[in-house]
Amino acid sequence: MKRICICLAVVVFVFMWSELTAGNPPKHNKTHHPHNSSNKDSLLHSSLFSDDEVERMKEFFISNASLQEQPKDSNWRPGYRHKCINTVRAALDLLLFGESSIPDSLYSRKPVLNGHYFNNDVNALVHRLKDSGYISGYDSIRFLSMRKGAWTLISKSDPVSRGLQPVTMEKSLWNTLLARVGKTRGFSVFVISLCDGYHAAILTLDHRNPSQLKVYWSDQTHRHPARFYVNEKLQEEPNKYGWEVMHATGIDAVKPGVVRGLDSYALYANKKYWCDCGHENGKDDDCCPGNCFPFIQIWRVQKTRNNPVTTH
């Protein structure tokens, strides 16, 4: 009988406790919805761009690359090709706002795209863009080298590994882009920093059709011939540069009629412009003009839905 009374008391206690819990004030019994903030954000921003928005960038990149290179002693002179960071600024101006004064000036009408002389670099640019809501994601890729027969991750804080020549990337740049866009369909645009800020460019991922994925590498150099797909046929425009289509895999060198691989080229570029300037007791003349530390950063660009886009 005593055991039965104890069991009944336990049942009554559990029942009363459940009733009390159910009656707690809302602030103590509130259901957490982790996706509410992201759903709200998706109403204000979009990381997918239209054909027309991408086309504006494409026309600018090809037009800019056709100009004569800036004089070595000049940051900007009218009528010359913009340097890499200013090219990226102008392209983003056209992408996000539909127009840009940068092709004919050094400054945008949008303060978020303007830097000062001492902070006009890719890291300062994306910092301003992020603070203003124009960046939706960030990824980075480091490099590996061989040391004493073992793979070693190259680290800038390590005085030994930082001087090692890059051999391979720790992960795929192509797969990093795909992981960032997920199952969405459209055009996604990324700012890429190559060689730890030594060079900046734009990557435009065409993921409208999952069976025909491609990415376009865009900058101010003549290392990227104008080649793109029209009705899924490769088009190459002789003596034009600034908008090069790439696939997941392929060769790293330019060859007529052959599409390069994004990962292959990214590795090639970091190898080509790397030089051993990180070792201890290094001398100034040990560094080559194209010195860079092997490190890639990628930021996904997003637009605000109330952007005043100018139509022509």
RODO-2510 file (C-alpha; in nm, 4 decimals, decimal comma):
residues 312
     n   res          X          Y          Z
     1     m     0,0000     0,0000     0,0000
     2     k     0,2853     0,2364     0,0901
     3     r     0,4519     0,1737    -0,2475
     4     i     0,1234     0,2487    -0,4287
     5     c     0,0859     0,5813    -0,2431
     6     i     0,4396     0,6836    -0,3395
     7     c     0,3745     0,6030    -0,7071
     8     l     0,0492     0,8018    -0,7018
     9     a     0,2312     1,0962    -0,5485
    10     v     0,4941     1,0891    -0,8239
    11     v     0,2285     1,0785    -1,0975
    12     v     0,0417     1,3733    -0,9432
    13     f     0,3665     1,5713    -0,9125
    14     v     0,4617     1,5112    -1,2786
    15     f     0,1124     1,6087    -1,3914
    16     m     0,1144     1,9306    -1,1872
    17     w     0,4645     2,0178    -1,3117
    18     s     0,3631     1,9754    -1,6761
    19     e     0,0632     2,2004    -1,6190
    20     l     0,2768     2,4663    -1,4566
    21     t     0,5315     2,4491    -1,7388
    22     a     0,2617     2,4826    -2,0020
    23     g     0,1341     2,7921    -1,8232
    24     n     0,4662     2,9689    -1,8029
    25     p     0,4756     3,3263    -1,9351
    26     p     0,5548     3,3512    -2,3121
    27     k     0,9015     3,4886    -2,2480
    28     h     0,9955     3,1648    -2,0666
    29     n     0,8223     2,9242    -2,3011
    30     k     0,8868     3,0881    -2,6350
    31     t     0,9555     2,8615    -2,9293
    32     h     1,2824     2,9528    -3,1013
    33     h     1,2676     2,9886    -3,4774
    34     p     1,6278     3,0081    -3,6000
    35     h     1,5249     3,0873    -3,9554
    36     n     1,3020     3,3863    -3,8790
    37     s     1,5887     3,6365    -3,9098
    38     s     1,7139     3,4817    -4,2334
    39     n     1,3620     3,4818    -4,3788
    40     k     1,3307     3,8498    -4,2914
    41     d     1,6720     3,9188    -4,4404
    42     s     1,5760     3,7415    -4,7632
    43     l     1,2939     3,9943    -4,8058
    44     l     1,5470     4,2787    -4,7901
    45     h     1,8384     4,1245    -4,9804
    46     s     1,9038     3,8893    -5,2686
    47     s     2,2244     3,7083    -5,3618
    48     l     2,0965     3,6225    -5,7103
    49     f     2,1418     3,8552    -6,0050
    50     s     1,9625     3,8847    -6,3371
    51     d     2,0981     3,8419    -6,6898
    52     d     2,0838     4,2188    -6,7457
    53     e     2,2765     4,2962    -6,4281
    54     v     2,5508     4,0511    -6,5209
    55     e     2,5587     4,1786    -6,8789
    56     r     2,6320     4,5317    -6,7545
    57     m     2,9394     4,4033    -6,5729
    58     k     3,0526     4,1996    -6,8700
    59     e     3,0363     4,4976    -7,1078
    60     f     3,2314     4,7122    -6,8623
    61     f     3,5075     4,4553    -6,8058
    62     i     3,5650     4,4048    -7,1787
    63     s     3,5522     4,7800    -7,2447
    64     n     3,7922     4,8592    -6,9600
    65     a     4,0415     4,5921    -7,0684
    66     s     4,0502     4,7418    -7,4186
    67     l     4,2044     5,0652    -7,2883
    68     q     4,5745     5,1363    -7,2599
    69     e     4,7289     5,0353    -6,9269
    70     q     4,7663     5,3004    -6,6582
    71     p     5,1107     5,4640    -6,6476
    72     k     5,3337     5,3105    -6,3822
    73     d     5,3567     5,6396    -6,1902
    74     s     4,9802     5,6908    -6,1778
    75     n     4,6984     5,5509    -5,9661
    76     w     4,4406     5,6870    -6,2088
    77     r     4,4330     5,8962    -6,5227
    78     p     4,1249     5,9423    -6,7425
    79     g     4,1200     5,7448    -7,0643
    80     y     4,3339     5,4614    -6,9268
    81     r     4,2474     5,1159    -6,7990
    82     h     4,1605     5,1020    -6,4289
    83     k     4,3832     4,9065    -6,1922
    84     c     4,2409     4,5937    -6,0318
    85     i     4,0727     4,7382    -5,7209
    86     n     3,9202     5,0300    -5,9114
    87     t     3,8003     4,7898    -6,1802
    88     v     3,6259     4,5821    -5,9131
    89     r     3,4713     4,8954    -5,7606
    90     a     3,3331     5,0080    -6,0962
    91     a     3,1966     4,6616    -6,1768
    92     l     3,0159     4,6420    -5,8424
    93     d     2,8791     4,9930    -5,8958
    94     l     2,7230     4,8815    -6,2228
    95     l     2,6027     4,5518    -6,0785
    96     l     2,4404     4,6937    -5,7652
    97     f     2,3270     5,0367    -5,8771
    98     g     2,2891     5,0146    -6,2549
    99     e     2,5362     5,2904    -6,3364
   100     s     2,8806     5,4092    -6,2386
   101     s     3,0874     5,7245    -6,2575
   102     i     3,4074     5,5280    -6,1952
   103     p     3,4795     5,4484    -6,5604
   104     d     3,5236     5,8260    -6,6137
   105     s     3,6351     5,9136    -6,2633
   106     l     3,8089     5,7580    -5,9649
   107     y     3,5082     5,7943    -5,7364
   108     s     3,1595     5,6487    -5,7230
   109     r     2,8437     5,8386    -5,6372
   110     k     2,7921     5,5689    -5,3730
   111     p     3,0165     5,6302    -5,0676
   112     v     3,0268     5,2590    -4,9853
   113     l     3,2428     5,2017    -5,2944
   114     n     3,4866     5,4831    -5,2258
   115     g     3,8091     5,4362    -5,0370
   116     h     4,0856     5,6772    -4,9477
   117     y     4,4408     5,6658    -5,0750
   118     f     4,5637     5,4525    -4,7855
   119     n     4,2678     5,2100    -4,7674
   120     n     4,1697     5,1622    -5,1292
   121     d     4,2276     4,7874    -5,1217
   122     v     4,0035     4,4833    -5,1441
   123     n     3,9856     4,4199    -4,7695
   124     a     3,8807     4,7769    -4,6945
   125     l     3,6267     4,7625    -4,9791
   126     v     3,4548     4,4439    -4,8646
   127     h     3,4572     4,5705    -4,5049
   128     r     3,2515     4,8728    -4,6143
   129     l     3,0267     4,6550    -4,8308
   130     k     2,9639     4,4145    -4,5431
   131     d     2,8806     4,6965    -4,3011
   132     s     2,6273     4,8262    -4,5550
   133     g     2,4649     4,4877    -4,6140
   134     y     2,6126     4,4041    -4,9545
   135     i     2,8047     4,0918    -4,8500
   136     s     2,6212     3,7695    -4,7630
   137     g     2,9037     3,5204    -4,7057
   138     y     3,2784     3,4715    -4,6725
   139     d     3,5179     3,1838    -4,7396
   140     s     3,8943     3,1472    -4,7467
   141     i     4,1337     2,8951    -4,8958
   142     r     4,4869     2,8301    -4,7742
   143     f     4,7689     2,6435    -4,9426
   144     l     4,9815     2,3419    -4,8623
   145     s     5,3478     2,2791    -4,9251
   146     m     5,5896     1,9923    -4,8699
   147     r     5,8351     2,0104    -4,5803
   148     k     6,0565     1,7188    -4,4790
   149     g     5,8416     1,4791    -4,6801
   150     a     5,5114     1,5821    -4,5180
   151     w     5,2296     1,8144    -4,6175
   152     t     5,2479     2,1461    -4,4320
   153     l     4,9783     2,4121    -4,4161
   154     i     5,1292     2,7477    -4,5093
   155     s     5,0605     2,9986    -4,2325
   156     k     5,1482     3,3659    -4,2300
   157     s     5,2101     3,3557    -3,8552
   158     d     5,4592     3,0691    -3,8918
   159     p     5,8062     3,2000    -3,9864
   160     v     5,8960     2,8610    -4,1354
   161     s     5,5926     2,7617    -4,3388
   162     r     5,5201     3,1127    -4,4643
   163     g     5,8317     3,0960    -4,6794
   164     l     5,7409     2,7642    -4,8420
   165     q     5,6346     2,7474    -5,2044
   166     p     5,2626     2,6673    -5,2506
   167     v     5,2031     2,3226    -5,4014
   168     t     4,8288     2,2655    -5,3726
   169     m     4,5133     2,4245    -5,2280
   170     e     4,3633     2,2905    -4,9065
   171     k     4,0213     2,2689    -5,0783
   172     s     3,8561     2,3349    -5,4127
   173     l     3,7655     2,6916    -5,5058
   174     w     3,4976     2,5583    -5,7413
   175     n     3,3357     2,3465    -5,4701
   176     t     3,3560     2,6375    -5,2281
   177     l     3,1460     2,8502    -5,4642
   178     l     2,8931     2,5701    -5,5146
   179     a     2,8623     2,5107    -5,1409
   180     r     2,7950     2,8795    -5,0881
   181     v     2,5067     2,8970    -5,3415
   182     g     2,3515     2,5622    -5,2445
   183     k     2,0479     2,4582    -5,4493
   184     t     1,9535     2,8081    -5,5627
   185     r     1,9454     2,8843    -5,9353
   186     g     2,0652     3,2002    -6,1096
   187     f     2,3786     3,4148    -6,1249
   188     s     2,5908     3,4678    -5,8134
   189     v     2,8733     3,7190    -5,7921
   190     f     3,1832     3,6954    -5,5750
   191     v     3,4715     3,9280    -5,4987
   192     i     3,7938     3,7284    -5,4882
   193     s     4,1193     3,8331    -5,3298
   194     l     4,4165     3,6503    -5,4758
   195     c     4,7553     3,6273    -5,3064
   196     d     4,6347     3,7809    -4,9786
   197     g     4,5106     4,1012    -5,1413
   198     y     4,7797     4,1333    -5,4071
   199     h     4,5125     4,1067    -5,6771
   200     a     4,1334     4,1500    -5,6764
   201     a     3,8859     4,0196    -5,9324
   202     i     3,5212     3,9239    -5,9780
   203     l     3,3876     3,5702    -6,0165
   204     t     3,0402     3,5314    -6,1674
   205     l     2,8933     3,1857    -6,1183
   206     d     2,6256     3,0811    -6,3663
   207     h     2,4230     2,8172    -6,1837
   208     r     2,0953     2,8591    -6,3703
   209     n     2,1248     2,5028    -6,4968
   210     p     2,2903     2,2493    -6,2633
   211     s     2,4045     2,0407    -6,5604
   212     q     2,5787     2,3379    -6,7280
   213     l     2,7626     2,5132    -6,4471
   214     k     3,0269     2,7685    -6,5383
   215     v     3,2093     3,0620    -6,3830
   216     y     3,3451     3,3808    -6,5377
   217     w     3,6741     3,5294    -6,4192
   218     s     3,6849     3,9072    -6,4695
   219     d     3,9583     4,1632    -6,4118
   220     q     4,1537     4,4372    -6,5901
   221     t     4,4416     4,2250    -6,7175
   222     h     4,5057     4,0721    -7,0562
   223     r     4,5472     3,7294    -6,8981
   224     h     4,1779     3,6527    -6,9449
   225     p     4,0611     3,6507    -7,3077
   226     a     3,6982     3,7368    -7,3733
   227     r     3,5393     3,3948    -7,4084
   228     f     3,1889     3,3024    -7,3049
   229     y     2,8973     3,0826    -7,3977
   230     v     2,6153     3,1882    -7,6294
   231     n     2,3399     2,9271    -7,6592
   232     e     2,5851     2,6840    -7,4968
   233     k     2,8419     2,7387    -7,7716
   234     l     3,1829     2,8762    -7,6795
   235     q     3,2439     3,2197    -7,8310
   236     e     3,5910     3,3769    -7,8409
   237     e     3,6442     3,7406    -7,9324
   238     p     3,9950     3,7991    -8,0714
   239     n     4,2023     4,0711    -7,9026
   240     k     3,9413     4,1312    -7,6341
   241     y     3,9893     4,0580    -7,2650
   242     g     3,8321     4,0791    -6,9217
   243     w     3,5599     3,8086    -6,9180
   244     e     3,6799     3,4477    -6,9328
   245     v     3,4598     3,1434    -6,8814
   246     m     3,6021     2,8575    -6,6736
   247     h     3,4872     2,5106    -6,5751
   248     a     3,5464     2,3027    -6,2640
   249     t     3,8436     2,1239    -6,4163
   250     g     4,0741     2,1931    -6,7063
   251     i     4,4164     2,3227    -6,7991
   252     d     4,5689     2,6319    -6,6380
   253     a     4,7103     2,7917    -6,9555
   254     v     4,5231     2,9806    -7,2284
   255     k     4,4624     2,7659    -7,5356
   256     p     4,2277     2,8510    -7,8231
   257     g     3,9033     2,6560    -7,8094
   258     v     3,9799     2,5072    -7,4663
   259     v     3,8102     2,6244    -7,1462
   260     r     4,0418     2,6539    -6,8477
   261     g     3,9749     2,5008    -6,5058
   262     l     3,9032     2,7387    -6,2188
   263     d     4,0965     2,5416    -5,9587
   264     s     4,3878     2,4872    -6,1942
   265     y     4,4121     2,8561    -6,2743
   266     a     4,3770     2,9699    -5,9110
   267     l     4,6631     2,7403    -5,8102
   268     y     4,8725     2,8482    -6,1099
   269     a     4,8233     3,2189    -6,0295
   270     n     4,9270     3,1814    -5,6661
   271     k     5,2327     2,9826    -5,7724
   272     k     5,3291     3,2275    -6,0470
   273     y     5,3147     3,5409    -5,8370
   274     w     5,4519     3,3844    -5,5211
   275     c     5,8094     3,4458    -5,4175
   276     d     6,0066     3,3616    -5,1072
   277     c     5,9843     3,6858    -4,9129
   278     g     5,8580     3,5426    -4,5864
   279     h     6,1698     3,3674    -4,4633
   280     e     6,3779     3,5023    -4,1782
   281     n     6,6882     3,7065    -4,2614
   282     g     6,5415     3,7865    -4,6001
   283     k     6,6772     4,0802    -4,7961
   284     d     6,4705     4,3371    -4,9809
   285     d     6,6159     4,2385    -5,3156
   286     d     6,5067     3,8783    -5,2549
   287     c     6,1490     3,9814    -5,3301
   288     c     6,0187     3,9892    -5,6817
   289     p     5,7781     4,2629    -5,8019
   290     g     5,4908     4,0121    -5,8055
   291     n     5,5378     3,9033    -5,4451
   292     c     5,2292     3,7581    -5,2835
   293     f     5,1417     3,5332    -4,9937
   294     p     4,9409     3,2262    -5,1079
   295     f     4,5951     3,2896    -4,9651
   296     i     4,2520     3,3237    -5,1311
   297     q     3,9513     3,5048    -4,9880
   298     i     3,6035     3,5008    -5,1400
   299     w     3,3046     3,7195    -5,0529
   300     r     2,9571     3,6621    -5,1965
   301     v     2,7849     3,9829    -5,3055
   302     q     2,4193     4,0537    -5,2412
   303     k     2,1926     4,3401    -5,3434
   304     t     1,9286     4,5243    -5,1463
   305     r     1,5847     4,4919    -5,3002
   306     n     1,5291     4,8672    -5,2914
   307     n     1,8396     4,9502    -5,4943
   308     p     1,7550     5,2295    -5,7375
   309     v     1,8668     5,0609    -6,0601
   310     t     1,8863     5,2861    -6,3631
   311     t     1,7496     5,1443    -6,6868
   312     h     1,8657     5,2560    -7,0273
***
